[in-house]
Amino acid sequence: MQDIQWNEHIETLKRALSGNGALLVALDKNERANPMTIGWAQVGIVWGRPTLTVLVRRSRYTYSCLLETPDFTVNVPAEGTLSEELLYCGTKSGRDRDKVDACGLTLKQAQRVQTPIIAECAIHYECRIILRKQLSRADFSAPDVLDEYYQDDDHHTIVIGEIVAAYRT
Ligand SMILES: Cc1cc2nc3c(=O)[nH]c(=O)nc-3n(C[C@H](O)[C@H](O)[C@H](O)COP(=O)(O)O)c2cc1C
């Protein structure tokens, strides 16, 4: 395990996000870890802190987890690995199954947050939730984006987490 700067492996994260995705893990109310594949995320400085922002639609089980849990982790697979697992966690819901078990993934205790990391991934971000903001139709000033992404009104919630630990394993 080697600590990294919050912005050190941004290119790897970006390649994962625009490829098969990365794994966002959140604890549900029974403290079961639920991994969900994400393709959208932003890393930067907000409020003078390194932050990782994720966008999660209201229909996801992960959405209900993020409403209650104080933190989450984002786990980036080494390039070209875990493609089956990413597909599974990006198409099946943790509402009615344990995706960690189903995929044979290994949870490992995080350093600074309650939510565990996924041991099979190469880069890990531990995030303390600072803000949750539910989007609605009225928030958009670009009708083309609304039409393209929100025909069904399944708007994203923006969740901004402070990166409290980042490392590679
Ligand atoms: C490559 C990929 C990227 C995805 N990115 C996102 C995302 O950024 N936000 C989101 O809400 N759903 C995203 N999804 C869809 C969720 O991963 C999917 O609906 C998942 O089954 C939800 O799991 P859950 O119900 O256990 O939370 C993505 C799916 C894939 C395959």
PDBQT file of the ligand as one rigid body, heavy atoms in Angstrom, charges set to zero:
ROOT
HETATM    1  C1  LIG A 201     -19.893   1.812 -17.226  1.00  0.00    +0.000 C 
HETATM    2  C2  LIG A 201     -21.047   2.203 -16.352  1.00  0.00    +0.000 A 
HETATM    3  C3  LIG A 201     -21.059   3.450 -15.753  1.00  0.00    +0.000 A 
HETATM    4  C4  LIG A 201     -22.129   3.849 -14.924  1.00  0.00    +0.000 A 
HETATM    5  N1  LIG A 201     -22.099   5.090 -14.326  1.00  0.00    +0.000 NA
HETATM    6  C5  LIG A 201     -23.115   5.450 -13.497  1.00  0.00    +0.000 A 
HETATM    7  C6  LIG A 201     -23.041   6.716 -12.814  1.00  0.00    +0.000 A 
HETATM    8  O1  LIG A 201     -22.054   7.469 -12.875  1.00  0.00    +0.000 OA
HETATM    9  N2  LIG A 201     -24.117   7.073 -12.042  1.00  0.00    +0.000 N 
HETATM   10  C7  LIG A 201     -25.226   6.259 -11.903  1.00  0.00    +0.000 A 
HETATM   11  O2  LIG A 201     -26.174   6.624 -11.199  1.00  0.00    +0.000 OA
HETATM   12  N3  LIG A 201     -25.287   5.044 -12.525  1.00  0.00    +0.000 NA
HETATM   13  C8  LIG A 201     -24.253   4.620 -13.303  1.00  0.00    +0.000 A 
HETATM   14  N4  LIG A 201     -24.286   3.394 -13.913  1.00  0.00    +0.000 N 
HETATM   15  C9  LIG A 201     -25.431   2.497 -13.668  1.00  0.00    +0.000 C 
HETATM   16  C10 LIG A 201     -25.350   1.749 -12.312  1.00  0.00    +0.000 C 
HETATM   17  O3  LIG A 201     -24.050   1.232 -12.093  1.00  0.00    +0.000 OA
HETATM   18  C11 LIG A 201     -26.370   0.592 -12.305  1.00  0.00    +0.000 C 
HETATM   19  O4  LIG A 201     -27.678   1.108 -12.450  1.00  0.00    +0.000 OA
HETATM   20  C12 LIG A 201     -26.267  -0.302 -11.065  1.00  0.00    +0.000 C 
HETATM   21  O5  LIG A 201     -26.927  -1.513 -11.324  1.00  0.00    +0.000 OA
HETATM   22  C13 LIG A 201     -26.864   0.355  -9.815  1.00  0.00    +0.000 C 
HETATM   23  O6  LIG A 201     -26.600  -0.486  -8.731  1.00  0.00    +0.000 OA
HETATM   24  P1  LIG A 201     -27.314  -0.327  -7.315  1.00  0.00    +0.000 P 
HETATM   25  O7  LIG A 201     -28.816  -0.411  -7.565  1.00  0.00    +0.000 OA
HETATM   26  O8  LIG A 201     -26.799  -1.511  -6.518  1.00  0.00    +0.000 OA
HETATM   27  O9  LIG A 201     -26.899   0.979  -6.761  1.00  0.00    +0.000 OA
HETATM   28  C14 LIG A 201     -23.223   2.969 -14.721  1.00  0.00    +0.000 A 
HETATM   29  C15 LIG A 201     -23.216   1.697 -15.330  1.00  0.00    +0.000 A 
HETATM   30  C16 LIG A 201     -22.144   1.309 -16.123  1.00  0.00    +0.000 A 
HETATM   31  C17 LIG A 201     -22.148  -0.065 -16.751  1.00  0.00    +0.000 C 
ENDROOT
TORSDOF 0
